[in-house]
Amino acid sequence: MIDLINEILATLRHNKVRTALTGFAVSWGIFLLIVLLSVSHGLVNGMNAMFSSRDTESIRVSGGWANKPFKGLTDNRQVQLREKDMQLIANRNPESVNNVSAQIENNSAVISTGKDYITGGYTGVYPSGLKDEGGKLTAGRFVNDNDIRQGRRVVVLHKDNARNLFGEHSDPVGQLVKINDLSFTVIGVYTHEWNTGSFIPYTTARNMAGGSDIVNRMTVSVQGLTTIEDGNEVENEIYNALGNEHSFDPSDRSALWVWNRFNDHLRQSAATGAMDIAVWIIGMLTMLSGIVGVSNIMFVSVRERTHEIGVRRAIGARPFSILKQIILESVAITTLFGYVGIVLGVAVAGLIGYICDKGNVTVILNPTVNLTVALEVTVVLVIAGALAGLFPALKSLKIKPVEALRDE
């Protein structure tokens, strides 16, 4: 082992400039690979965190405009969803539909206290409403089944709105607000990336709308789906069921606004997998220049040590021992500079994570390299080093002892 280390150091000393440039190429390739993998994993973590906060196994449906004539009816007709549509969709495909809930919106209502007021209205929801929106409770609770059954006047506020209405240091849970001159008790506070709406029980919102059965939006929770084709099939069933009920052509996609969250989640998962593959390809191509450089160094080393190899062959050294030495030298050089790139890459990835955390950037979350990736990169380094030294090593075996000694 000591002799091998000395041989490696001698190779580095004899080709200082070439070794430095080649080492930089290897380190740069590994550095980019680590940084790209870290950012890629950070994006995946951010996406997973975003999707995990909301119900990904669901399809959201709103009314639209029928643009195709149907059964004697003209085009450009508004389609308004109604409460009975929930049961209609559930009965249409009971094996794939787990639950259907609805929402009622009033965007003109004012919510006020003695201190201040906010605009933007409210949304009447079922207990699954917070999960559907992707919000997260920070205090109190959300709307529950008892609130729905009894039509309670309770409200859940966004944290920014709660701060505006009650002040920075006041606990809003349990306090009263007025909505359309009716008193409501604040039961919870939530946070969300962009939605700052207020939530009240669905039945309460319906009563405030005069008992109308018109709903603004429905959320269809699905189950047992595994592929995009399954998601498309349920989506088509929704169009068929509502098309018959509201007299529009099921092929008229403008008649309903549909957000298939299940299919979007599958596409996002496939995209992140493709992104990981692309990152590895880019990193490997960047490393290729370094591998070629290492191979070049080993060719030079073999040429400079022609006499030494000839002497070793003359005194009985086996070809395998010479082959092994040159390949191990190549692996050592590649691994040495590769780990420099790994250390720098991990440091930069940590810096990116720190900046994103301080800047509250949720798209990139925890961009770090785990142990599995480190092991994968190590294997890549060893294989790359072995390949870089293989061809120079094979060339060294072609050196004849007599010609090598005469070459002195």
C-alpha positions in Angstrom: 0.0 0.0 0.0 2.9 2.4 0.8 4.5 1.7 -2.5 1.2 2.4 -4.3 0.8 5.7 -2.4 4.4 6.6 -3.4 3.7 5.8 -7.0 0.6 8.0 -7.0 2.4 10.9 -5.4 5.2 10.5 -8.0 2.7 10.6 -10.8 1.2 13.8 -9.4 4.6 15.4 -9.0 5.8 14.6 -12.5 2.7 16.1 -14.1 1.7 19.0 -11.8 0.0 21.3 -14.3 -1.8 18.5 -16.2 -2.8 16.9 -12.9 -4.1 20.2 -11.6 -6.2 20.9 -14.7 -7.5 17.4 -14.8 -8.2 17.4 -11.1 -10.2 20.6 -11.5 -12.2 19.0 -14.3 -13.0 16.0 -12.1 -13.8 18.2 -9.1 -16.0 20.5 -11.1 -18.0 17.7 -12.6 -18.7 16.1 -9.2 -19.3 19.6 -7.7 -22.0 20.3 -10.3 -23.5 16.8 -9.9 -23.8 17.3 -6.1 -25.3 20.8 -6.4 -27.7 19.7 -9.1 -28.8 16.6 -7.2 -29.2 18.7 -4.0 -31.4 21.3 -5.8 -33.3 18.6 -7.5 -34.0 16.9 -4.2 -35.0 20.3 -2.7 -37.5 20.8 -5.5 -38.9 17.3 -4.9 -39.2 18.0 -1.2 -40.9 21.3 -1.8 -43.4 19.7 -4.2 -44.1 16.8 -1.9 -44.6 19.2 1.0 -47.0 21.3 -1.1 -49.0 18.2 -2.3 -49.0 16.5 1.1 -50.8 19.5 2.6 -53.7 19.1 0.2 -55.8 16.2 -0.9 -54.1 14.9 -4.1 -56.6 12.1 -4.6 -59.4 14.4 -5.6 -61.0 16.2 -8.6 -62.3 19.7 -8.3 -65.4 20.7 -10.4 -67.0 24.0 -11.0 -69.7 25.1 -13.4 -68.7 26.6 -16.8 -70.3 27.6 -20.1 -71.7 25.1 -22.6 -70.3 26.1 -26.0 -71.9 23.3 -28.0 -75.7 23.2 -29.0 -77.3 20.1 -27.4 -80.8 18.7 -27.8 -82.2 21.8 -29.2 -80.5 24.1 -26.7 -78.3 26.9 -28.0 -74.6 27.4 -27.2 -73.1 29.8 -24.7 -75.2 28.6 -21.8 -74.1 28.8 -18.2 -73.9 25.6 -16.2 -74.6 26.0 -12.5 -73.9 23.2 -10.1 -76.5 22.2 -7.5 -76.4 20.2 -4.3 -78.1 17.2 -5.8 -75.1 16.9 -8.2 -73.0 15.6 -5.3 -75.1 12.5 -4.9 -75.4 12.1 -8.6 -71.6 11.9 -9.0 -71.2 9.6 -6.0 -73.8 7.2 -7.4 -72.4 7.3 -10.9 -69.1 5.6 -10.0 -69.3 4.3 -6.4 -66.2 2.1 -6.7 -63.9 5.1 -7.5 -65.7 8.0 -5.7 -65.1 8.1 -2.0 -66.9 11.3 -1.1 -68.2 14.5 -2.7 -68.3 17.8 -0.9 -69.4 21.3 -2.0 -68.5 24.9 -1.4 -70.5 28.1 -1.4 -68.7 31.5 -1.8 -69.7 35.0 -1.0 -66.9 37.3 -2.2 -68.6 40.6 -1.3 -69.2 40.0 2.5 -67.3 42.2 5.0 -65.9 40.7 8.2 -65.4 43.3 11.0 -64.6 43.9 14.6 -64.5 47.0 16.7 -60.9 47.5 15.6 -60.9 46.9 11.9 -62.5 45.1 9.0 -61.5 42.9 6.0 -63.0 42.3 2.6 -62.9 39.2 0.5 -66.0 37.5 1.9 -66.2 33.9 3.1 -66.5 30.3 1.8 -68.9 27.8 3.2 -67.1 24.4 3.4 -67.3 20.9 4.8 -64.8 19.6 7.3 -62.5 18.5 4.4 -62.3 22.1 3.2 -59.0 23.0 4.8 -57.3 19.8 3.3 -58.8 20.6 -0.1 -57.3 24.1 0.0 -53.9 23.0 1.3 -54.1 25.1 4.4 -52.6 24.4 7.8 -54.1 25.2 11.2 -52.0 27.3 13.5 -54.5 27.7 16.3 -57.9 26.3 17.3 -59.8 23.9 15.1 -61.5 23.7 11.8 -65.2 23.3 10.9 -66.5 19.9 12.1 -69.6 17.7 11.5 -71.5 19.2 14.4 -71.0 22.7 13.0 -72.4 21.4 9.7 -75.4 19.7 11.3 -76.3 22.6 13.6 -75.5 25.4 11.1 -73.3 27.1 13.7 -72.1 30.6 13.2 -68.4 29.9 13.5 -65.5 31.1 11.3 -61.9 30.1 10.6 -59.6 33.1 9.7 -56.3 33.4 7.9 -53.5 34.4 10.3 -52.9 37.7 8.5 -56.6 38.6 8.7 -56.8 37.6 12.3 -53.9 39.9 13.1 -55.6 42.8 11.3 -58.9 42.2 13.1 -57.6 41.6 16.6 -54.1 43.0 16.8 -50.6 41.4 16.8 -50.6 40.0 20.3 -54.3 39.1 20.8 -55.5 35.5 20.7 -58.4 35.5 18.2 -59.8 32.0 19.0 -63.0 32.4 21.0 -63.6 36.1 20.0 -66.4 37.5 18.0 -66.5 39.0 14.5 -69.4 40.3 12.4 -70.3 38.9 9.0 -73.2 40.7 7.3 -74.2 42.1 10.7 -74.3 38.5 12.1 -72.1 37.5 15.0 -69.6 34.7 14.4 -67.2 33.0 16.8 -63.6 32.5 15.7 -62.8 28.8 16.2 -59.5 28.6 14.4 -56.6 30.3 12.6 -54.8 28.8 9.6 -52.0 29.7 7.2 -51.7 29.2 3.5 -49.2 30.2 0.7 -51.7 32.5 -1.1 -55.3 31.8 0.0 -56.4 34.3 2.7 -60.1 33.5 2.6 -62.4 32.9 5.6 -64.2 29.6 6.1 -67.6 29.0 7.7 -69.8 25.8 7.8 -71.4 24.9 4.5 -74.9 24.8 5.9 -74.5 28.2 7.5 -73.4 29.7 4.2 -76.4 28.1 2.5 -78.8 29.6 5.0 -77.2 33.0 4.5 -77.7 32.6 0.8 -81.5 32.2 1.4 -81.4 28.4 1.2 -80.3 28.3 -2.4 -79.1 24.9 -3.6 -76.6 26.4 -6.1 -73.0 25.6 -5.2 -69.8 27.2 -6.6 -67.5 24.3 -6.5 -67.5 20.5 -5.7 -64.6 18.4 -4.6 -64.7 14.7 -5.6 -62.5 12.5 -3.4 -61.4 9.4 -5.4 -60.1 6.0 -4.3 -58.5 2.9 -5.8 -57.0 4.8 -8.7 -53.4 4.0 -9.8 -52.9 5.4 -13.3 -53.7 8.6 -15.3 -56.1 6.5 -17.4 -58.1 5.8 -14.2 -58.2 9.5 -13.4 -59.4 10.3 -16.9 -62.1 7.6 -16.6 -63.5 9.2 -13.4 -63.3 12.6 -15.0 -65.2 11.4 -18.0 -67.9 9.9 -15.8 -68.3 13.3 -14.1 -68.9 14.9 -17.5 -71.4 12.2 -18.5 -73.3 12.4 -15.2 -73.5 16.2 -15.2 -74.1 16.4 -18.9 -77.3 14.4 -18.6 -78.4 16.4 -15.6 -77.6 19.9 -17.0 -78.3 19.2 -20.7 -74.9 19.8 -22.2 -72.7 17.6 -24.5 -70.4 15.5 -22.3 -67.6 16.1 -24.9 -68.0 19.9 -24.3 -65.0 20.5 -21.9 -65.9 24.1 -21.5 -69.2 23.2 -19.8 -67.3 22.4 -16.6 -64.1 23.6 -15.0 -62.3 20.5 -13.9 -59.0 20.3 -11.9 -57.9 16.7 -11.8 -55.5 16.8 -8.8 -54.9 13.0 -8.9 -53.6 13.1 -12.5 -51.5 16.3 -11.7 -49.9 14.5 -8.8 -49.0 11.5 -11.0 -47.5 13.8 -13.7 -45.5 15.7 -11.0 -44.1 12.5 -9.7 -43.1 11.3 -13.2 -41.5 14.7 -13.9 -39.4 14.6 -10.7 -38.2 11.2 -11.7 -37.2 12.4 -15.1 -35.5 15.4 -13.5 -33.3 13.2 -11.4 -32.3 11.2 -14.5 -31.5 14.4 -16.4 -29.4 15.7 -13.5 -27.3 12.5 -13.5 -26.8 12.7 -17.3 -25.7 16.3 -17.1 -23.3 15.5 -14.2 -21.9 12.5 -16.0 -21.3 14.4 -19.2 -19.6 17.2 -17.2 -17.4 14.6 -15.5 -16.5 13.0 -18.9 -13.9 15.7 -19.6 -12.2 15.0 -16.2 -12.2 11.2 -16.9 -10.6 11.8 -20.3 -8.0 13.9 -18.6 -7.2 11.3 -16.0 -6.8 8.7 -18.8 -4.4 11.1 -20.5 -2.3 11.4 -17.4 -2.1 7.6 -17.0 -1.0 7.3 -20.7 1.8 9.7 -20.0 2.7 7.9 -16.8 2.9 4.6 -18.6 5.1 6.1 -21.3 7.4 7.7 -18.8 7.7 4.4 -16.9 8.4 2.2 -19.9 11.8 1.1 -18.5 10.4 0.5 -15.1 7.6 -1.7 -16.4 10.2 -3.6 -18.6 12.4 -4.3 -15.6 9.4 -5.5 -13.6 8.3 -7.8 -16.4 11.9 -9.1 -16.8 12.2 -10.1 -13.2 8.9 -12.0 -13.3 6.2 -9.5 -12.4 2.8 -10.8 -13.5 0.8 -8.8 -16.0 -2.1 -8.6 -13.6 0.0 -6.9 -10.9 1.0 -4.1 -13.4 -2.6 -3.8 -14.6 -3.8 -3.6 -11.0 -1.3 -0.9 -10.1 -2.1 1.4 -13.0 -5.9 1.1 -12.5 -5.6 1.7 -8.8 -3.6 4.8 -9.4 -6.2 6.1 -11.8 -9.0 5.3 -9.2 -7.1 7.0 -6.5 -6.5 10.2 -8.5 -10.2 10.3 -9.6 -11.5 9.6 -6.1 -9.1 12.2 -4.5 -10.2 15.1 -6.7 -13.8 13.8 -6.8 -14.1 14.0 -3.0 -12.9 17.6 -3.2 -15.9 18.3 -5.5 -18.2 16.4 -3.1 -17.2 18.5 -0.1 -17.6 21.8 -2.0 -20.9 20.6 -3.5 -22.3 19.7 0.0 -21.1 23.1 1.3 -22.8 25.0 -1.5 -26.0 22.9 -1.1 -26.1 23.8 2.6 -25.7 27.5 1.7 -28.6 27.2 -0.8 -30.7 25.6 1.9 -29.8 28.3 4.4 -30.7 31.1 1.9 -34.0 29.4 1.0 -34.9 28.9 4.7 -34.1 32.5 5.6 -35.9 33.8 2.5 -39.0 31.6 3.2 -38.6 30.0 -0.2 -40.9 26.9 0.0 -40.3 25.8 -3.6 -36.9 24.4 -2.6 -37.0 22.6 0.8 -34.0 21.0 2.5 -31.7 20.7 -0.5 -29.3 18.2 1.0 -27.6 15.0 -0.3 -28.4 11.9 1.7 -26.2 8.9 2.4 -27.6 7.0 -0.6 -26.6 9.7 -3.0 -23.1 9.9 -1.5 -22.6 6.2 -1.9 -23.9 6.4 -5.5 -21.4 9.2 -6.3 -18.6 7.2 -4.7 -19.4 4.2 -6.9 -19.4 6.5 -9.9 -16.0 7.8 -8.9 -14.6 4.3 -8.6 -16.0 3.1 -11.9 -14.9 6.3 -13.7 -11.4 6.0 -12.3 -11.2 2.3 -13.3 -12.3 3.1 -16.8 -9.9 6.0 -17.1 -7.0 3.7 -16.1 -8.1 0.6 -18.0 -6.8 1.6 -21.5 -3.4 2.9 -20.3 -3.1 -0.3 -18.2 -3.8 -2.5 -21.2 -1.3 -0.6 -23.2 1.4 -1.2 -20.6 0.9 -5.0 -21.0 1.9 -4.7 -24.6 5.4 -3.5 -23.6 8.0 -6.2 -24.3 10.7 -6.4 -21.6 13.6 -6.5 -24.1 12.4 -3.4 -26.0 11.7 -1.6 -22.7 15.2 -2.2 -21.5 16.7 -1.1 -24.8 14.5 2.1 -24.6 16.7 3.3 -21.7 
